[in-house]
Amino acid sequence: MLIGCAGLSSKEQQGPVQKYYLDNGLEVILWANSNSHSNDEVELDLVIHTGSLQETDDQLGYAHLVEHMLFEQVAEDGSHPVKDVLTSLDLKLGQHANAYTTYDHTNYYLKVIGAEQQRLHSALKLLSSFAFKSEFVEAEVAQEIGVVREEWRLREPEAHRAQYKLRQLDLAGSRYYERPPIGTLASIQAAQATSLNTFYKDHYRPANASLIISGDFNLEKMRQRVELEFSQWPSKDLGRAQQYPAPALDNTSTHMLTDPLQDNYWLALMREESEATVNNAVNWLDTMKHDAVLEILWQRLEKRRFKASGGVRSFSAGMDHPYGNMMRYYVSLEASLDSLPEAVRLLAQERHRIATFGVSKIELDAWRDAMLINEQPQQDSAWHLAEIAVDHVVYGTWLRGQQEYLATLEAQLPLLTSADINTAAADMFASDLKVELVAPNTQTLPSPADLSQWLFEESVDDGFAVQLLSLQTWPVNAALGQIIQQQTLANGVTVFELSNGITVQHRYSASAPGKVYMHLVGQGGLNQLLGRDAINARLSLQTMTASGLGALDGPALSQWLEQRGIVLQPYYTYFTREMQLASPSEDVDLSLRLMHYALTQGRVSNSVLDYYKQQNLDVIVEMQGSVLDPYHRDIEAVFSGTDPSLRRLTVDEINVTQASQMLALYNRHYKGAQNYVLSIVGDIQAHELEQTLAANVASLPLTANPPAGFRSAPVLREPLQISGQGSNEKSTQVVLLYQIPKSVVAQ
């Protein structure tokens, strides 16, 4: 560490992350970090603390236009120096090298994979050219104006969308309203090289910038290189550009709009607050209280959703930072016209319940456990650290890595009490809230009186029971199976042959410490099923998963999986039957027991089936009402034909679906050992799997008649053009599909 290196200010933060300032005022953050998620990877960010808010009335869109110009520079000999450097570093523009402009800053970033010193030096030199070594000429400006004009034209159709109109209502009366980052078409087309050069020199100055480098690099050498590349950036002693306040808070308005592309009704309840910056572990705890309230509220809503009609599509809850230091809490829903009153009442009732009565200790403990289980195996990647650092230099947020974050979780979460969460819930939801509702433009908006009545009915269905989810152990009582053969191949893969015919393939990987990923695959999927079986298969696994397993119904199972950090997702493809699983390494045995249940004790709840039948019927009605329905049907006719595994289902086909048919298909085509192959990759050794494979996988019953016989997917026999008109958008989309034989791909 070169503490005495010339040109470094004494204003310096030491430790795992180094933050310091060059003599010219440039803020530098170096975050050296090497693990399986950032090995040989480095991200470099140059943040300019100027966005559209800092533009004058005759500069609207300049921050964004300059961002474009810096990537499109042309040398006197006609070469493209920026693109040449990116090519030499194997960085693809857009994927590894890009930039964006917001209201309050502009960020240029390079994601370098292969962190050799010379590659990092070249990347750093490129950022320095962006910072203070560029100049624009009229020919380049004229060309790039055309590019930005087309970008503006592509965004212009948003003006008729409800979300655009809601955003404009949010921003009304503020500087944000007057200065969208993309600018105005008139200002963009009037831009000249002289005015852009002036804007560039005025705002691209070291005291108005931050340089962030994170990932796998040598800290001492990087400090030297930063000094070499950036100490010559001339200082103007002007400090940071002026910052502007977020739009005014609004917790009382009700906005109801229609949207030409909206399929269902969408409603959100929101509360906005001016948030004190979360810059340390202490005030971070307040954010966690709010997170707990929102997560528990969402879980309660999900529990009740499956008891509602199928037109209640979804609920969500969360928080975001839409502008500056504004914090917005929200709970939202999506529902069909017929189910809108029911959905709004459910949401309003649960909002009232949590604001008035709070949460139980069981719910709080489950949320705490889930937080720790999900965070313990996580590692910092170079990209993630860069994201944290950018937020820190722009908004002053907590500059912390995963180890510090996890230590804070382990120390602070046990201190949270139900009383803490209940106080937070009352603060968030007991007072006035903003209401936003968006409807399809083919439907009518509810009257303000009706909406108010739905929102403020406070009766609550007390049928919601908190289950002791953590006590679920999933005991497997089947006779123990056997591993009849085991061998380790030259590539490090261990293959287990089990007594019931299942093959297990295992490979150790530390790329995600503490995590294991599993994938069960059986050859033969929808391509083995005809008629009613194919229709049942398309509806069955989603319905069966939502019906629950063991002692847990569907919502409780979903909560249990989330709390334990376990993934269980069965599904069909055209060619296979599959199940994705993932869990912490310590819970692999638990996950495989759960897989055993899913392959032996599947069930169908009639109420859940009714829910999904209604949901699918609503989708069919929406598709039929779309202006693009004829176009979509033309495509289906080519690529799906009459195959019920692929084509759109009919109302009659869905209506006659029965639970008994689904269970019969499950017993025949999904249950038991079938012809499954289980692949396991992650942080667990082969010998650690032997006992659990025998107990939970080899014990799966043999399948009497494993699936046989497959049909091929539909193929395009000759070139074909399909077109449709009237999407309600002011743009045209062209899709080219190429069908390539496997033999050609193999070559």
C-alpha positions, 0 to 999 in steps of 0.5 A: 500500500503506497501511503506516501505515493505522490499526488495522494490526499491524506483524506483516505479510508483504509481497510478491505475497501480503500477510498481516497482522493487524488490531489486534483479532487478525484474520488477513488475507490479500490475494492480488491476482492478475489473469490470464486465469484470474482476470480480473474474479473475486474469492473472499472466505473467512471461516475460523473456526478452530472445527469439531466438535472444539471443541464441548463434549459439550452442543454436538454439531453446533453449529458446523454448525448455526450455519453454516446459521443465518447463511445463513438469517437473517430480519429483523423485517420478514420479509425475508431479508437474506443472500439479498437481498444474494446476489440483488443480487450475482447469486450463487447459493447453493451455486454462488457462495456457500456454507459447510462445517464440518469437524472443525477449522474452518468456512469461508464463501466468496463467489465474485464474478464481476464484481469492481467495487468496490461489489460487492466492498464488499457481499460484504465487508460480508456476511462481516462480518455473518457474523463478528460482527453476527448473532443467532439467534431461536427461530423461525429456530432451530426451522426450521433444526433441521428442515433439518439434521435432514433432512440428518442423516437423509440421511447416516444411511444411510451407517452401513451402508456399509463406508466409514463403518465403516472411517472409524469404525475409523480414528477409534476412541479419538480426539476425532474419533470422538466429534464428527462435524461433523454432530453427533448427532440428540439434540443438534441437536433440543435446540438453542435460540437462547440456546445457539447465540448463546452458541456463536457469540459464544464462537467467532466472535472475530477472533483465532479467524478468518482473512479471505482475499481473492484475485483481481482487486482493487485492493490498496490499496482492499481494505485500506482496506475490510477495515479499515472492515468488520472493525476494529470486531469486538470482541476478547476476547484469547482467541487461537485455539480449542484444537486437537486431535491427529489420530487415532493412526497405524495401519500394522498393522491388517487390516480386511475388510468387506462392503458392500450397494452394492459391485459389486466387491472393493476393496482398499487398502494404506496407510501413515500418517505424522505429516507435518511441515508443508510450509511452504516450498520445501525441505520441499516436496521430500520430498512430491515424492519420495513423489509420484514413487514413487506415480506410477511405481508406478501406471504399472507397475501399469497396464502389467501390468493389460492383461496380466491378466484383465478382472476386474482392473478398476483400480489407483490410487495417491496420498496424502491428508491425512485428518485434521490433520497425518496423511499417508496413502499408498495403493495400491488396486485394484478387481477381480471375485471371480474375479480378486481373487487375481491383482489382489492378487498384482500389487499386492503384487509391484509394491509389493515391486519398488519398495520393494526395487529402486527406480526407474530413471533413465529413469522418474525423468526421465520423471516430471520431464518430465511434471511440468514440461510439465503445470505450465508453462502453468498459471495461478492462478485466484482460486478456486485461490489461495483454496484454498491460502490456506485450507490455509495458515491452517488447517494452516500449509502453503506459501503460494505462487502458481503462479510461485513453485511453477514456479520451485521445480519448475525449480530443485529437480526436477533435484536429485532422484536415483534414490537419493532416490526409492528411499529414499523408496520403501523408507520408504513400502512396505518396512515394515508397512502397513494393509490394507483390503478391501471385498467385495459383501455377496453374496460371501464374504470371503477368509480372512485366511490367503489374503489374507496369502499373496497379499500377501506373494508376492514373485515379480515378472514381470520382463517389465516393460520401461521404454520410451524414451517421450520418443524417440517422434516419430510421423513422417508419411510420407503425401504432403503435402496442401493448403489449398485455401481460407482465410478469416477470418470477422468473428467472428475464426474462421479457416476452412481448407478442405483438399484431402481435404475436411476443414474446420478452424476455428481461433480464437486464445484466450489464456484458457489460455496455452501450451495448445491444445484440438482437437476432431474431429467427424464427422457420423454415429455409432452412429445409422448402425450396425446390429446387429453394427456397432453392438456393435463400435463400442461396444467398439472405440475403447476397445479400440483406444486401449488397444492402442496406436499406432506403436511403443507398446503401450497402457500405454506410449502412455498414459504417453507422453501423460501425460508430454507433457501431451497428450490423445487421446481418440477416442469415439462418440456416438449422432450423431457420431464424435469425438476430443478432443485437447489439448496444449501450444502447442509440441506442436500439430504432434506432436499432429496427427501423433498424430491422423494415426496414430489415423486411419490405423493403428488396431489391435486387440490380442487380449489387450486385446480379451479384457480388455475383453470380460471387463470388460463381461461382469462388468458385465453379471453385476453389473447382473443381480445388482442389486436394481434390475435390473428397474427399470433394464430398464424404463427401457431398454425405453423409452429404448433399445428394441431398438437395440443402439447404446443397450440393454444388450448380452448375454453372447453378443453380447460373447463373439462380438466379434472383432478383425477385425470391429472393424478392418473397422468402423474402416476403413469408419467412422472411418479417414481423412478421412471427413466430419470437421471439426476445431476448434482453439482456444487459444494458437496463431496461424492462420499457425502452423498452416498447415504442420502442417495440410497435412502431418498433416491434409490428408494423411489419405486420402479415405474411399471411402464417407463415412457417409450416412443417419441414424436418430433417437434413440428418443423418448418418445411419451406421459407415463410413470411408471417405479418400482422398489423395494429399493435397499438405501438408506433414501432415495427418489430421484425423477427427472423427465425432460422431452423438449422438441422442438428447435423449442421450445428454439430459441424 
